[in-house]
Amino acid sequence: MPKPHQKILAATLLALAGIAHAQAPDLSDGEVRKVEKDRGLLTLRHGPLKNLDMPGMTMMFKVRDPGMLDAVHVGDKVHFKAEMVDGSLTVTQIEPAR
């Protein structure tokens, strides 16, 4: 059975891991506004995209992998990374916000 100080240490490490994940500099916060699977497009209302020097707004993105669209629904809060790929703003990573 874990000792009390081991439980505190484990809880602290989990909390720090969550903070580090939430503050990942390459992920931005967003909300799914529209999913267009047939076109491979995703409309997000998002905060600032620091890596692209872009303010928060609502806009449409291509997705790198069309399978990403199976995992998101209108209204979902997400963390995502957008990059310029072949001249188009493209979501290259997306995950549910926790």
Sequence and secondary structure as in RCSB ss.txt:
>XXXX:A:sequence
MPKPHQKILAATLLALAGIAHAQAPDLSDGEVRKVEKDRGLLTLRHGPLKNLDMPGMTMMFKVRDPGMLDAVHVG
DKVHFKAEMVDGSLTVTQIEPAR
>XXXX:A:secstr
   HHHHHHHHHHHHHHHHHHHT TT EEEEEEEEETTTTEEEEEE  BGGGTB SEEEEEEESSGGGGGG  TT
 EEEEEEEEETTEEEEEEEEE  
